[in-house]
Amino acid sequence: MPAWLTGRRLWIALGAVALCVVLGLGWMIYGVDVLRASLDPRVPFQTYDPPGKPNYAEARTWALLPKAPDRPRIDDPVADVFFIHPTTYDGGDHWNAPFRDSRATRLTREVMLPNYAGPFAKAGRVFAPHYRQASLYAQLTQREDAREARAFAYEDVREAFRLWKARYGGARPFILVGVEQGGLLAARLLAEEIAPDAALMKRMAAAYFIETVVPADAYGPTHPPAACTARHQAGCVLAWKSAGAVERGRIKERSLVWGPNGTLVGLAGRTPLCVNPLTGTATESPALERSNLGAANASGLAWGERPPLIARAVHARCDDGILKVSRPKSGALRRSGGWADRLRMPAYNLFYGDLEADSQARVAALLGVPEGAAVAPPITQSISVGTVPTHKID
């Protein structure tokens, strides 16, 4: 034993180690509660004055908007993607974030859009509204205030979608994508704005509710659209929530889904929908690592820059409505940062390549393109070359 670790110094060193262990265990047990308390707005939602409403006729209210949204270019993808981003606002001052909160906007632009909207960029032009999202705090509690904050966010998403449909959508195919909080909002958008409209449903290639709990019995032959059963299939729903064995019970116990009149209610024993993103099918058959077309860490990349894919990063299977995913080996696919960062969507996408291929296949299926064939962009412009003179040949 070194000479300095003797007597009083030894006891001081051992005491310091013990204190660190106790503090570490305490944070593991109570850390989320401490974080939750620090982010509580401390004002009832009923008396809360929410931030100003975004005007989606203005380009600045969109996190992503094509350069010519109302005039698709000849080299644009054939479809559109309406994308609802996940939680990027922690809370503290508000139940619902100002739609241009600087830190939330940066996280959306630098992390969430490259990782979660990026896989759909080959299939369609991406429209992603800023919205007065419910805070991370609202995701950590089942208080009635928090439920109202989450339902409040839907008003912005609905308005943005209606403007997209009226001004930009035209007759183009489209894909609906929502991630985490955005997935919950997308599920309501599908039920209230898309499914009742037969003409709109015919244009929907697929709806993706990523890392979102939705009840499986809400999607089927008697409640269309149905869950996807094959990759080359259009007009269906993909949803999954991934978790380890310890977390599964807690997720089912604490998850909220849409009930009557736009209220959020408990899952109440219903089984979540699980469509395996590695196969694009709602079966419990395992998908091995060779099925994984590529995970990616796209954080910090400029929009349109495709990240390098890490093939065969994970395997996954659906088990009683929850997606069980193996631990990735790459250090680029590990959670990092503080507790708030670990509670948000990770700064990488384990299914980047799979979603990229899946979305293109479903657009192709909607347009009747044979499986494996490339989809050509529509001809949206024509040029008159005038009248070409002719000469009579004797």
C-alpha positions as CSV (number, residue, x, y, z in Angstrom):
1,M,0.0,0.0,0.0
2,P,1.4,3.5,-0.9
3,A,2.7,5.4,2.1
4,W,0.2,8.2,1.6
5,L,-2.7,5.8,1.9
6,T,-2.2,5.2,5.6
7,G,-3.9,6.4,8.8
8,R,-6.1,9.4,8.4
9,R,-5.5,9.7,4.7
10,L,-6.8,6.2,4.1
11,W,-10.0,6.9,6.0
12,I,-10.5,10.1,4.1
13,A,-10.0,8.3,0.8
14,L,-12.4,5.5,1.7
15,G,-15.0,8.1,3.0
16,A,-14.8,10.0,-0.3
17,V,-15.3,6.8,-2.3
18,A,-18.3,5.8,-0.1
19,L,-19.8,9.2,-0.5
20,C,-19.5,9.0,-4.3
21,V,-21.1,5.6,-4.3
22,V,-24.0,6.8,-2.1
23,L,-24.5,9.9,-4.3
24,G,-24.3,7.9,-7.5
25,L,-26.9,5.4,-6.2
26,G,-29.1,8.2,-5.0
27,W,-29.0,9.9,-8.4
28,M,-29.8,6.6,-10.1
29,I,-32.8,6.1,-7.9
30,Y,-34.1,9.7,-7.5
31,G,-32.3,11.5,-10.5
32,V,-35.4,11.6,-12.7
33,D,-37.5,12.9,-9.8
34,V,-34.9,15.7,-9.2
35,L,-34.9,16.5,-12.9
36,R,-38.7,16.5,-13.0
37,A,-38.9,18.9,-10.1
38,S,-36.4,21.3,-11.7
39,L,-38.4,21.4,-14.9
40,D,-41.8,21.9,-13.4
41,P,-43.4,25.2,-14.7
42,R,-45.1,25.5,-11.3
43,V,-48.2,27.0,-12.7
44,P,-51.5,25.1,-13.5
45,F,-52.0,24.6,-17.2
46,Q,-55.5,26.0,-16.9
47,T,-54.1,29.4,-15.9
48,Y,-50.9,29.2,-18.0
49,D,-50.4,31.8,-20.8
50,P,-48.9,29.8,-23.7
51,P,-46.4,31.2,-26.1
52,G,-47.5,33.0,-29.3
53,K,-49.1,30.9,-32.1
54,P,-47.0,30.3,-35.2
55,N,-48.2,31.4,-38.6
56,Y,-47.4,28.6,-41.0
57,A,-47.8,30.9,-44.0
58,E,-44.3,32.2,-42.9
59,A,-41.3,30.2,-43.8
60,R,-39.6,30.8,-40.4
61,T,-42.3,28.7,-38.7
62,W,-41.0,25.6,-40.5
63,A,-38.0,23.7,-39.3
64,L,-37.7,22.2,-42.9
65,L,-39.3,23.6,-46.0
66,P,-38.3,22.9,-49.6
67,K,-36.8,25.8,-51.5
68,A,-39.8,25.9,-53.8
69,P,-42.6,24.3,-51.8
70,D,-45.4,25.2,-54.1
71,R,-43.5,24.3,-57.3
72,P,-41.8,20.9,-57.2
73,R,-38.6,20.9,-59.2
74,I,-37.8,18.3,-61.9
75,D,-35.2,16.7,-59.7
76,D,-37.3,16.6,-56.5
77,P,-38.5,13.2,-55.2
78,V,-41.9,12.0,-56.3
79,A,-43.6,12.3,-52.8
80,D,-43.8,14.7,-49.9
81,V,-43.0,13.9,-46.3
82,F,-44.9,15.6,-43.4
83,F,-42.5,15.2,-40.4
84,I,-43.3,15.9,-36.8
85,H,-40.1,16.1,-34.7
86,P,-39.7,14.7,-31.2
87,T,-39.2,16.6,-27.9
88,T,-36.3,19.1,-27.9
89,Y,-37.5,21.5,-25.2
90,D,-36.8,20.5,-21.6
91,G,-39.2,22.8,-19.7
92,G,-38.9,25.0,-16.6
93,D,-40.4,28.2,-17.9
94,H,-43.2,26.8,-20.1
95,W,-45.5,23.8,-20.4
96,N,-45.2,24.3,-24.2
97,A,-42.1,25.6,-25.9
98,P,-42.0,28.9,-27.8
99,F,-41.9,27.6,-31.4
100,R,-38.5,29.3,-31.9
101,D,-36.8,28.5,-28.6
102,S,-33.1,28.8,-29.5
103,R,-31.9,25.7,-27.7
104,A,-34.8,23.5,-28.8
105,T,-34.4,24.8,-32.4
106,R,-30.7,24.0,-32.4
107,L,-31.4,20.4,-31.1
108,T,-34.1,20.0,-33.7
109,R,-31.9,21.3,-36.6
110,E,-28.6,19.6,-35.6
111,V,-29.8,16.3,-34.1
112,M,-33.4,15.3,-34.7
113,L,-33.8,16.3,-38.3
114,P,-30.6,14.8,-39.6
115,N,-31.2,11.5,-37.7
116,Y,-34.9,11.0,-38.0
117,A,-36.1,13.1,-41.0
118,G,-33.0,12.3,-43.0
119,P,-33.9,8.7,-43.9
120,F,-37.1,10.0,-45.7
121,A,-35.3,12.6,-47.8
122,K,-34.9,10.2,-50.8
123,A,-38.5,9.3,-50.8
124,G,-40.0,12.8,-50.6
125,R,-39.6,16.6,-50.0
126,V,-39.7,17.1,-46.2
127,F,-42.0,19.5,-44.6
128,A,-41.4,19.8,-40.8
129,P,-43.2,22.5,-38.8
130,H,-41.9,24.1,-35.7
131,Y,-44.7,23.8,-33.1
132,R,-45.4,24.6,-29.5
133,Q,-44.2,21.2,-28.3
134,A,-45.0,19.9,-24.9
135,S,-41.8,20.0,-22.7
136,L,-39.8,17.1,-21.6
137,Y,-41.3,17.6,-18.2
138,A,-44.7,17.0,-19.6
139,Q,-43.5,13.6,-20.9
140,L,-42.2,12.6,-17.4
141,T,-45.5,13.0,-15.5
142,Q,-49.1,11.8,-16.0
143,R,-50.6,14.9,-14.3
144,E,-53.6,16.4,-16.0
145,D,-51.6,19.6,-16.7
146,A,-49.1,17.6,-18.7
147,R,-51.8,15.8,-20.6
148,E,-53.4,19.1,-21.6
149,A,-50.0,20.4,-22.6
150,R,-49.4,17.4,-24.9
151,A,-52.9,17.8,-26.4
152,F,-52.4,21.5,-26.9
153,A,-49.4,20.8,-29.1
154,Y,-51.7,19.0,-31.5
155,E,-53.4,22.3,-32.5
156,D,-50.3,23.6,-34.2
157,V,-49.5,20.3,-36.0
158,R,-53.1,20.1,-37.3
159,E,-52.9,23.7,-38.6
160,A,-49.5,23.1,-40.3
161,F,-50.8,20.0,-41.9
162,R,-54.0,21.7,-43.2
163,L,-51.8,24.5,-44.7
164,W,-49.5,21.9,-46.3
165,K,-52.5,20.1,-47.8
166,A,-54.1,23.2,-49.2
167,R,-51.0,25.1,-50.4
168,Y,-48.3,22.5,-51.1
169,G,-49.7,19.0,-51.2
170,G,-51.5,19.1,-54.6
171,A,-52.1,15.6,-55.8
172,R,-48.7,14.2,-54.8
173,P,-48.2,11.0,-52.8
174,F,-47.1,11.7,-49.2
175,I,-45.7,10.0,-46.1
176,L,-46.7,10.9,-42.5
177,V,-43.8,10.6,-40.0
178,G,-43.9,11.4,-36.3
179,V,-41.2,10.6,-33.7
180,E,-41.9,10.1,-30.0
181,Q,-44.1,13.1,-29.0
182,G,-44.4,13.8,-32.7
183,G,-45.6,10.2,-33.2
184,L,-48.4,10.6,-30.8
185,L,-49.5,13.8,-32.6
186,A,-49.2,12.1,-36.0
187,A,-51.4,9.3,-34.8
188,R,-54.2,11.7,-34.0
189,L,-53.6,13.5,-37.3
190,L,-54.0,10.3,-39.2
191,A,-57.3,9.4,-37.3
192,E,-58.9,12.9,-37.6
193,E,-57.5,14.5,-40.7
194,I,-56.4,11.7,-43.1
195,A,-58.3,8.5,-42.6
196,P,-61.8,10.1,-42.9
197,D,-60.7,11.6,-46.3
198,A,-60.8,8.8,-48.9
199,A,-59.0,10.9,-51.5
200,L,-56.2,11.8,-49.1
201,M,-55.9,8.2,-47.9
202,K,-55.3,7.1,-51.5
203,R,-52.2,9.4,-51.6
204,M,-50.7,8.2,-48.3
205,A,-47.8,5.8,-49.0
206,A,-47.4,5.0,-45.2
207,A,-47.5,6.5,-41.7
208,Y,-44.6,6.0,-39.4
209,F,-45.0,6.4,-35.6
210,I,-41.4,6.1,-34.5
211,E,-40.7,5.2,-30.8
212,T,-44.4,5.7,-30.2
213,V,-46.9,3.7,-28.3
214,V,-50.2,3.3,-30.2
215,P,-52.8,0.5,-29.5
216,A,-52.6,-2.3,-32.0
217,D,-56.3,-2.8,-32.1
218,A,-56.7,0.8,-33.5
219,Y,-55.2,-0.4,-36.9
220,G,-56.8,-3.3,-38.7
221,P,-59.4,-4.4,-41.2
222,T,-62.2,-2.9,-39.1
223,H,-60.2,0.2,-38.3
224,P,-58.2,1.2,-41.4
225,P,-55.5,1.9,-42.1
226,A,-54.1,-1.4,-41.1
227,A,-50.6,-2.2,-39.8
228,C,-48.0,-3.1,-42.4
229,T,-47.6,-6.8,-43.2
230,A,-45.1,-6.5,-46.0
231,R,-42.4,-4.0,-47.1
232,H,-43.7,-3.4,-50.6
233,Q,-47.2,-2.3,-49.3
234,A,-48.8,1.1,-49.3
235,G,-51.3,2.9,-47.2
236,C,-50.4,1.2,-44.0
237,V,-49.0,2.0,-40.5
238,L,-45.6,1.3,-38.9
239,A,-45.2,1.9,-35.2
240,W,-42.9,0.7,-32.5
241,K,-41.5,1.4,-29.1
242,S,-38.2,-0.1,-28.2
243,A,-37.3,-1.0,-24.6
244,G,-35.3,-3.5,-22.5
245,A,-36.9,-6.2,-20.5
246,V,-37.0,-4.1,-17.3
247,E,-38.6,-1.1,-19.0
248,R,-41.3,-3.0,-20.9
249,G,-43.8,-3.2,-18.0
250,R,-43.2,0.4,-17.0
251,I,-43.8,1.6,-20.6
252,K,-47.2,-0.2,-20.8
253,E,-48.2,1.1,-17.4
254,R,-47.3,4.8,-18.1
255,S,-47.9,5.2,-21.8
256,L,-50.8,7.5,-22.9
257,V,-52.8,7.1,-26.0
258,W,-55.7,9.1,-27.5
259,G,-59.1,8.5,-26.1
260,P,-62.5,10.1,-26.9
261,N,-62.7,13.8,-27.7
262,G,-58.9,14.2,-28.0
263,T,-58.1,13.3,-24.4
264,L,-55.1,11.3,-23.4
265,V,-55.8,8.1,-21.5
266,G,-53.8,5.1,-20.2
267,L,-53.2,2.1,-22.4
268,A,-55.5,0.0,-20.0
269,G,-54.2,-3.4,-20.9
270,R,-54.3,-2.9,-24.7
271,T,-51.3,-4.3,-26.6
272,P,-49.1,-1.7,-28.4
273,L,-48.6,-2.0,-32.2
274,C,-45.1,-3.2,-33.1
275,V,-44.0,-3.2,-36.7
276,N,-40.3,-4.3,-36.8
277,P,-38.4,-1.6,-38.8
278,L,-35.9,-4.2,-39.9
279,T,-38.5,-6.1,-41.8
280,G,-41.4,-3.6,-42.2
281,T,-43.9,-6.3,-40.9
282,A,-46.0,-6.7,-37.8
283,T,-44.8,-10.1,-36.7
284,E,-42.9,-11.4,-33.7
285,S,-40.4,-13.3,-35.9
286,P,-36.9,-12.1,-35.0
287,A,-34.9,-10.1,-37.5
288,L,-31.2,-10.9,-37.4
289,E,-28.3,-8.4,-37.7
290,R,-28.0,-9.2,-41.4
291,S,-31.4,-7.6,-41.9
292,N,-30.2,-4.2,-40.6
293,L,-29.4,-2.1,-43.7
294,G,-27.6,0.5,-41.6
295,A,-27.6,2.5,-38.4
296,A,-26.2,6.0,-38.5
297,N,-25.1,9.0,-36.3
298,A,-26.0,12.0,-38.5
299,S,-25.9,14.6,-35.8
300,G,-24.3,17.9,-36.9
301,L,-24.6,17.1,-40.6
302,A,-26.0,19.7,-43.0
303,W,-29.4,18.9,-44.3
304,G,-29.1,16.7,-47.4
305,E,-25.8,15.2,-46.4
306,R,-26.1,11.5,-46.1
307,P,-24.2,9.9,-43.2
308,P,-22.1,6.8,-43.5
309,L,-24.2,3.7,-42.5
310,I,-23.1,1.1,-40.1
311,A,-24.5,-2.1,-41.5
312,R,-25.6,-5.1,-39.2
313,A,-25.5,-2.9,-36.2
314,V,-28.5,-4.5,-34.3
315,H,-31.0,-7.2,-34.4
316,A,-34.6,-6.8,-33.2
317,R,-37.9,-8.5,-32.6
318,C,-41.4,-7.6,-31.5
319,D,-42.3,-9.2,-28.1
320,D,-45.9,-8.5,-26.8
321,G,-46.0,-5.1,-28.5
322,I,-42.6,-3.9,-27.5
323,L,-39.5,-3.9,-29.8
324,K,-36.5,-5.7,-28.2
325,V,-33.3,-4.3,-29.8
326,S,-29.8,-5.6,-29.2
327,R,-27.1,-3.3,-27.8
328,P,-25.1,-1.8,-30.7
329,K,-21.4,-2.4,-30.6
330,S,-20.3,0.9,-32.2
331,G,-19.4,3.7,-29.8
332,A,-21.1,6.1,-32.2
333,L,-24.4,4.5,-31.4
334,R,-24.4,5.1,-27.6
335,R,-26.3,7.6,-25.5
336,S,-24.3,10.4,-24.0
337,G,-24.8,13.7,-22.2
338,G,-26.8,14.5,-19.1
339,W,-30.0,13.0,-17.8
340,A,-32.2,15.2,-20.0
341,D,-30.2,14.1,-23.1
342,R,-30.7,10.4,-22.1
343,L,-34.4,10.9,-21.7
344,R,-34.8,12.4,-25.2
345,M,-34.5,10.6,-28.5
346,P,-30.9,9.5,-29.0
347,A,-28.5,11.4,-31.3
348,Y,-28.4,8.5,-33.7
349,N,-30.8,6.3,-35.6
350,L,-30.4,2.5,-35.4
351,F,-32.7,2.0,-38.4
352,Y,-31.6,4.8,-40.7
353,G,-30.9,2.6,-43.8
354,D,-34.0,0.5,-43.1
355,L,-36.3,3.5,-43.0
356,E,-34.7,4.9,-46.1
357,A,-35.3,1.7,-48.1
358,D,-38.8,1.1,-46.6
359,S,-40.1,4.6,-47.4
360,Q,-39.0,4.4,-51.0
361,A,-40.5,0.9,-51.4
362,R,-43.9,2.1,-50.1
363,V,-44.0,5.1,-52.4
364,A,-43.2,2.8,-55.3
365,A,-46.0,0.4,-54.2
366,L,-48.4,3.3,-54.1
367,L,-47.5,4.3,-57.6
368,G,-47.7,0.7,-58.8
369,V,-44.0,0.5,-59.6
370,P,-42.7,-3.1,-59.7
371,E,-40.7,-4.2,-56.6
372,G,-37.1,-3.2,-57.1
373,A,-37.7,-0.7,-59.9
374,A,-36.7,2.9,-59.4
375,V,-39.3,5.6,-59.1
376,A,-38.9,8.4,-61.6
377,P,-39.9,11.9,-60.5
378,P,-43.0,13.2,-62.1
379,I,-42.8,15.6,-65.0
380,T,-44.0,18.9,-63.6
381,Q,-42.7,21.3,-66.2
382,S,-43.0,21.4,-70.0
383,I,-41.4,23.7,-72.5
384,S,-43.0,24.8,-75.7
385,V,-40.6,24.6,-78.7
386,G,-43.0,26.3,-81.0
387,T,-44.0,25.2,-84.5
388,V,-41.4,23.3,-86.5
389,P,-41.7,24.2,-90.2
390,T,-42.2,21.2,-92.6
391,H,-41.3,20.8,-96.2
392,K,-43.1,18.8,-98.8
393,I,-41.0,16.1,-100.3
394,D,-41.7,15.4,-103.9
